[in-house]
Amino acid sequence: MLLTIEAMKMETGLHADRDGVVKAVHVRPGEQIDAKDLLVEME
């Protein structure tokens, strides 16, 4: 699992669709995000 997103008191885990290494994380805990936001870069 890469990230956990909380919305309306429910948590959803995000998984990668391929193997890789996380290159960068573009969000901080507690930060609000929008649908098309880049959250993680992988290499």
LUMKOL-16493 format. One record per residue (C-alpha): residue in three letters; x, y, z. Coordinates in steps of 0.25 Angstrom, whole numbers, plus 5000, padded with zeros to 4 digits. Layout:
% residues N
AlaXYZ/...
% end
This chain:
% residues 43
Met500050005000/Leu500550144996/Leu499650235003/Thr498350245012/Ile497350345008/Glu496250385018/Ala494950445013/Met493650465021/Lys494250385032/Met494550265023/Glu495950215020/Thr496350165006/Gly497750105003/Leu498450134990/His499250024983/Ala500250034972/Asp499849964959/Arg501249924956/Asp502549894964/Gly503450014966/Val504150104976/Val503550234982/Lys504350354976/Ala503550464983/Val502350484991/His501550614988/Val500650625000/Arg500750635015/Pro499850565025/Gly498550645027/Glu498650725014/Gln497450735006/Ile497550674992/Asp496750684979/Ala496350574969/Lys497450594959/Asp498550634969/Leu499950564967/Leu500150494981/Val501350404978/Glu502450394967/Met503050254965/Glu504250204957/
% end
